[in-house]
Amino acid sequence: MLAYFYLYYQVFVLGYFAVLNLLYAWFSLVGLSMVARYARELSELALKDLLEREAYLPISILVPAYNEEKTIVESVRSFLGLRFPEFEVVVISDGSKDRTVEKLHEAYALVEEPVVFRKAIDSRPIRTIYRSLRYPNLVVVDKDNGGKADALNAGLNLARYPLFCAVDADSLLDGDALLRASRLFLEDDTVLAVGGTIRPLNGASVQGGVVEALRLPGGFLERMQIVEYSRAFFSGRAGWSAIGALLIISGAFGLFRRQAVLGVGGYRTHTVGEDMELVVRLHRSARERKQPYRIVYTPDPICYTEVPTDWKTLRKQRNRWHRGLWEVLWTHRAMLFNPRYGRLGMVAMPYFLFFEALSPVVEVLGYLMLPLAYWLGLLNLEFALLFLLLALGFGVLLSHLAIGIETLLFKRYASLWERLLLLGMGVLEVLGYRQLLALERFVASFQVWRKRGVWGEMRRKGLESPQVRGP
Amino acid sequence: MWRQGEWVYTLLVLGILLAEVWALGQMSVVFLGRFFEGTSYPQAYSALLQGVILTGLSLLLLSGYILLYHALTTAAETHMRQEKEASVTRFTEALFGTAQPPPPPWSKPTLEALLQMREILKGAEAQKLQEWLEAYPNPWEGPLRRRFATRATRLKALDALAQARIPRALPLALPYLHHKDPLLRLVAARTVARSAPTQAPGTLAQALLNADLPRGALLEVLLLLEDRAVPVLEQLLSRGNTKGLWAALEAVGRLRLLALARRTAPFVAHSNPEVQAAAMRALLRLGYPPEGHADAVVKALRSPQEFLRIHAVRLLPLLRRTVAESELWKHLGDPSFYVRRAAAQALAEFNYELLQRAAQEHPDRYGQEMAAQVLRER
């Protein structure tokens, strides 16, 4: 009986493995062409033209913050320094228990301002609204704690402009990020949302809220995440965007039409996957109303974010991401295999169910099967090792494909040594790191209900480079 | 930002993909055969081994390419940067001193240096640079006329022509306004707008309309025309479709073209609400009253569409004082938050005392609060 189960599982894993890797490789190819197209589309000259003429849509930057005293001043400075003609920065302190609001007070000379605004979406009560005396386009909202989505909804109520940009408080944006992302809305009325590329900030040289140079960080985990992020954005998201089925715009940086988001009821609270959930809901609503629309990824607006440096925080983050994915799939289960939603229902959602949500289950079960099969005398060791080598080789290959795109597009890690190290990290990633994270995601799959809406604390180091931080 | 060489990389990725498809396909067939006992163990083993070898080779090839590419482009870019900097120095000396400009044929970095300077400098210096560019055999003609040039090459050539701003760019760029690739159409339109002389506005307007650009892109292009925009906008206002009208009206306002104010006013009564709103925005930017069309503005105030009411309210201060005051007062009590805000803001500019009074005694509580809010912001 067990022998039969093992045999069937082997066949299943082979099929799963073949389909998954072919899909990944295809995404790499489609993503490559898409990235090349977007990179060529907007030259420096076109950017200059957009900036010098009044051809832009003003933007509200919404920065939800919870206990972000270490990073908030620098990130807000980075947002205020963006190259864009008309924007406001709305920081929403979501009941922070540390000195987030005080730090902002000290840095930006905030004054209390009674504001009348339209409460288009429900959110937890707002305690005080402040405006900066130094930067009239900086608004700080102090509100009761209600979670990230609730903070974003409060910000959405206060936002004045037709586009809004949701960014994390521990992130920095490239100077041209808004300009590059917002022109897609200008040039196509059907664009509802645009996602950019997120890159790890760790190791970067930051001065005055501006990323001056990227260097590989010293930590093993941080380096690993650089490879992971490259793969996720330059292959994954680029590929999905190219086929018009982008389901995730990272919560760390995304630009949306405010009216469209208000139209679907804003961010959904009590979920840890609020970023993906919003995008799926925008897709769903547009498809149900048969409205022409586009939700796209564009590689050049870059957001830098601080990635976890210790295992505990990284595991918590991945656990949360995986639970978020399950929550979204459950909430929108009606879309699965539903032809009404086109390639979203027939391709993207099933892919996310079988090859993202269930992949840690398949992977971990596979690892558990090996000693069991060996003990039962069913394992052909030579064959199994060869298969494992092939699987790991594919994993490395996909990482290297993404590093290749990064080299062609940005080449932000300038030295050859760093490039070599990155390629090396792509190899090391499959030798333990990936398996440990798969285990965490496996565990997360069984915690979806029990830990619904639970975020967990993130440890922050601060955004400025140590050499330029004040005494 | 994007480096040359994606074709080689794409071919490499395609090759790897095909190799993997073959390996995985073969493995699947053999393993399934093994499952149904149709193939032998050595066959399955050999298929797996082939897959491993192919993957290993692909990895070696890809990593090698990435490293080689990194090293070569770093060296080439350093060399190009140095040459470009040297060329900027030589052109600057020729421009402001007695030295001669670098003699043609110019290398790629030299040409880029010249184009960069053309973009930055204005006036007599810009004229001089343009003369040098015009005297130089057009290096972009080949890629734009060739039938089989890559899109990247064409985009680059169009972008360079846009920087050069030379009239002979026009016959090269105009055909691309009808290209099947929307990206090439957009970039060509930008080039045309930057290079177009004031003559032949009809041709240009028609070409832009036929280019079927998204309306935002069309607006972007019209704004690039700057002081040469008037005749083209006149044409668009006369015979443009809804998209063309919207873009033209937006451009009239944003470029502050008072000469077209009289032509703009009738559009506040247009049947399309988007065009109507664009006309109202343009008149507001120009500060020009919609003479003879005040009724249409007042009618728009009763529209069920919120955005139309907002624009009509903003335009009210340009109407007769009595009408404006009574309508602004009335619309402080509009059910829409944004219309109330627009009314309060318009009152703040138009009649501050009335706004103060509204903050005290407006019959609508929300209108009163909005008036107080706008007063606080002042």
Interface residues (C-beta under 8 A of the other chain):
Chain A: L7 V11 L14 G15 A18 N21 L22 A25 W26 S28 L29 L32 S33 A36 R37 A39 R40 E41 S43 L45 A46 K48 D49 L50 R53 E54 A55 E113 P114 V115 V116 F117 R118 F185 L186 E187 D188 D189 D300 F383 L386 F387 L389 L390 G393 F394 V396 L397 H400 L401 I403 G404 T407 L408 L409 F410 K411 A414 L416 R419 L420 L423
Chain B: M1 W2 R3 G5 E6 Y9 T10 V13 L14 I16 L17 E20 V21 L24 G25 M27 S28 F31 L32 F35 A44 Y45 L48 L49 G51 V52 T55 G56 S58 L59 L62 S63 Y65 I66 L67 Y69 H70 A71 T73 T74 E119 R151 A152 L155 D159 A162 Q163 L183 L186 V187 R190 P214 R215 G216 A217 L219 E220 L223 L224 R254 F337 Y338 E369 M370 A372 Q373 R376
